[in-house]
Amino acid sequence: MPIPPLPPKTSLQGLSFLITGSNAGLGYSTALLALQLGASPVYITARNASKGAKAVESLLADPVVKKKNPNAKVEIYDLDMARWESVLGFADKFIKDRQAKGEGLDIAILNAGIANITYEQAPTGNEMIVQVNHLSTALLSLLLLPLLEKSTTPKHTARLTIISSGMHTQRWGKLTECPPDNVNYLQQLNDKALFDGLERYGVSKMLIIFFVRQLAGRISPDKVIINNVCPGAIKTSINDRMPLWSWPLVWWIMRNGGTPEDGARAYIYGVAVAGKESQGQWSQCSQPKQYGDFVLSKEGQKMQEKEWKETMQVLEKVRPGISTPVS
């Protein structure tokens, strides 16, 4: 599905903008587009900030940025979504820096994600895809939420957009069935015997969608607009991890998929075009969409509530009290 151009008057003039996983690929292209639309300061993240320094130089050297946003500022932070201590450390430092400078945060896009074909355990003990795409993303959302709420003004409502995927619409066997109350679904996903890379990526995106729907139902869109965005099939390095049997799919994506620049427009749509009506909703290729059938089903709703509780239990152990404002 082609991603249409942004409306001509789309502007991020003077708005502060954070996007994670942004020293390359789709995240980098989104940071660049944000700068071209007037955003500043723009904050990007990388697992190693020193290696991401070239990204900062490249962003500020862009001819359009130099012409339209000559005083733009870009800062880079370390963030490794596989590690609890890195997520906590990033959020604490980022918020402390904003407070010290008397700044807020107008827009946050949580883009950092991973797709593994083989099983990998994160340093937290959790399966890596679930850790990065769901648990750490949920934790970072809650850590940034108070700063976003304080940044809302009569002229601009703060935004939190989390990147999802159309793969959540697929049914992944028993992993898209709500387990009994006595079975911990998240712990079950740490079982190597249950791992399938493509399936797990889709499940992780379903989990973060459940989280966004629950979170958005607890926060007024007058305070923070919270939504999900999917850019569709995009030619990025994430395709390099695909196995041999999936090469026909990879070939199709590389032939027909959008560019990172196309995907960046879908991201900016979520934070600059979609309004309060998008609270808790999902868009794909800059078009509002209905969630998959399972998410909208009674069983899906039951599982959504179960996974919210399980996720909060995990995050409470990482940062006690984190769930109190949204309980």
N, C-alpha and C positions, 0 to 999 in steps of 0.2 A: 504494500500500500504506500503510495507516494506521500511524502510529508509536505504539506503546502507551505508557501511563504508566510511569515508572520504578518499581521496587519501592519500597514505602513507606519502608523503612529506608535507602534510598540516602543516603549522606552523604559530604561532602568536608571535614568539619570539621577545621580547622587545617592543611589541605594547601595548599601553594603551587601555583599554577596559571597556566600561560602559554598563551595562544591568539593566533595571528597573524591578521592581517587582521580585527581585532575592534572597530574603532571604529563599525561599522554592520552592519546585516543579521544574517546567521546567526552570525557571529563575536561580535557584540555580544550577541545573545540567549543565546549559550552562556556568555559571561562573566557575564552577569546570573544565569543559572541556577546557575552554579558558586558565586557569592556567596550566593545564596539557600540553597544546600546547605552553606554554612559555610566555603567555601574562602577563604583569605587567607594571604599577599598574592596578588592576582590581577594578572597582567601582561598588558596588551593592546598591540597595535602598530598603527601607521598610517604611511602614507607621509610624512605630515607630523604629527608629534606635537602641535604647537601647535594644529592644527585638530582634533585628537582630544581636546583637553582637555575639551570639552563632554561627551564620552562618559563620561569619568571622573566628572564631576559628576552626570550622569544615573544612572550605575550606583549610586553611593553614596546618591543621593536616593530610590532605590526603597523603597517602604514595607516590603516584605518583608525586604529587606536591612537596613534600619534596625532592624527588630524582631528578626530572627533572628541577624544578624551585625553588631551595632552598632559593633564595633571593627575592621571590615574595612578593609583597605588595598588601593588600586588604583593601579598605576603604568603609565604609557604610555611606549613607546619608539618611536623612528623606525625604520622598516624598509621598504625598497623592494626587493622581490624581483626586480626587473628588473636590479639592479646588483650585481655581485660585491662592490664595496667597501662597499655598504650592508649586505649580509648579514654580511660579515666584521666590519664595525664594530659592528653590533648585537650579534652573538654575543660579541665580545670585551668590549664594555662590560657586557653583561648578566652574563656570567660574573664579570667583575672586581667588579661591584657585589655579587653574591651572596657572593663570597669576602670582600670588605671587611666585610660585615655578618654573616659567619658563617652564611649561609643556604645552602640547597640548592634543588632544584627537583623537586617530586614528580610533576607532571603537565605534559606539553607536548602541545598539539594544533596541528598545522601545517595551518592552514585557508586561508591566503592563496592565492588562485588567480585565474585569468583565463580568459575565453572571448572570443576575437576572431573576427570574421567576415572581416575583411580582413587581409592579411599585414602584419606589423609586425616590425621588427628591434629587438631589445633593444640597449642600449648595449654589451653584451658581444659583439655580433656574431651572436648566436644568434637564431633565430626566437622571438618573445616568449612564446608559449604554452608551448613546451618549456622555455624559460629559467625561467619562473615556476613552472609546475606540476611540473616534474621536476627540472631541474638545481639551482636555488636551494633547492628543498625538500630535495633529497638532501644538499646542502652543509650546510644548517642542521641537519639531523638528525645528521650526523656531528659537527658542532661542539658540539651540546648533549649528545651521548651521554655523555661522561665525567662531566659534572655530574649527569646523571640517575643514572648508575651509583653515584656516591658518595652519592646521596640515598636509596638504597634502605635500608630498615631491616627488622628482623624483623616489624614491624607493618604495613609498607606497602612494596610493590614499586613503584618509579617506573614511569611510563607514558609512552610515546611513541605517539601516534595520528596518523596521516596521512590526510587526507581524499581519498578516491578517488571513483569514479563507476561506476554500472552500465553506462555507455557503453563501458567496457573490454570488455564481453562481445560487442560487435559486431565483425564482420570488415570491415576497412577496405582491401580489395584487397591490393595488393602491400605496403602498409605494415604488414600483419599477416602477413608472410611473412619468415622469417629470411633476411637477405641473405647472400651469400657472404662468406667471411672477409676478402677483400680490399676489401670495401665498408664504409665507415664509415657506419653507419645514422644516427647523430646529426648528422653533417655533411650527410648527404643531406637531412635535414629542414630545413636552412637554404635550400634551393632554392625560390625563390618559385613556380616553375612547378608544384611538387608540393603547393602549399598549398590546403587546403580547410578552412574554419574549424571546421565541426561535426566533420569527420573528425579534424582535428588535436587538438581537445579530447579526443576519445576515445583517440587515440594517446598523448597526454601522460599520461592517467590509467593507461593500460596500462603505460607506462614506469615510473611511480612505484610501481605495484604490483609490477613486476619487482624494483625496488630494495628495497622493503619485504620481499619474500620472501627475497631474498638476505641482507639485513641481519639479519633476524630469525633466519635459520639460523646466523648467526655469534655471536649474543648469547643467552646463557641467559635464559629467562623468569624465573629467580630473581634476575637482575640488573636487567633492564628488560623490561617487557611491551610489545611492539611490534606494532601491528596497523593495519588499514585500516578506515575507516568510510565508508559512503555514506548520506546522509540521505534519498535518493530525490528525487522532484521537489518542489522547494521554491520558493515565491513570493519571489524575491529580485531585486535590480537586475541580476543577471547576465543575466536574460531580456531586458533592454532592448537588449542588443547583437545580438539575433537578427535575421536578415534578413527581408524581406517574405515570401518563400516559406515561411518557417517559422512564420508567424503562427498557423496552426491548432494547431501544437504549443504555442506560447506561450499561446494561448487556453486550451488544455486544462490546462496547468500552472496558470495563474492561476485557473481554475475549480475544478480538482480537487487541485492540489498542496497540500502542507502549508505551514504558516506557519513563519517562522523559529523560533518557540517550539517547534514540533513537531520541527524539525531539531535544535535544541539538545538535546533528549532523546536523539536518536540519537547525538550526539557524546558526551554524558555516559555513555550506555550503554557506549561503547567504552573509557572510562577508569575507570569505577566499578563496572560490573556484569560485563562480560566479564572472564574471569580468564586464568590462564596458558595455558589451552587455546586461547586466541585468538592465541597467538604466531604471527605471520606470516599470519594469517587475515583474512578479510573479512566484514563484516556490513553489511546494508542494512536501513534502517528498524528498527534494534534487533533484527534477526534474523540469526543466523549463516547465511552463504551459501557455496556453492561458487563459486570463481572461474570465469570464462568458459572455454569449451572450448579456445580457443587457448592461454590461459595454462597450462592443465593438460596440453596435448598435448606430445609429444616435441619437435616443432618449437618450440613455445612455450618449453619448458625450455632448448633450445639458444639461443634468442634472449635469454632472460632472462640466461643466463651471458654472452653476448656484450655485452649492454647494460650489465651490471654493470662489465665491463672497460672499455668505452668511457666510461662515466660516471666511473669512478675516474680514468681518464687525464685527463679534462677537469678534475676537481676537484683533482687533484694539481698542476696548473699554477696553480690559484688559491690553494691553501694546501698547499705541499709538506709531505708527511708525513701528510696527512689520512687516507689509506687504510691506514696502517700498523697501527693497532689492530684493523682488521677484515679484514686481508688473509689 
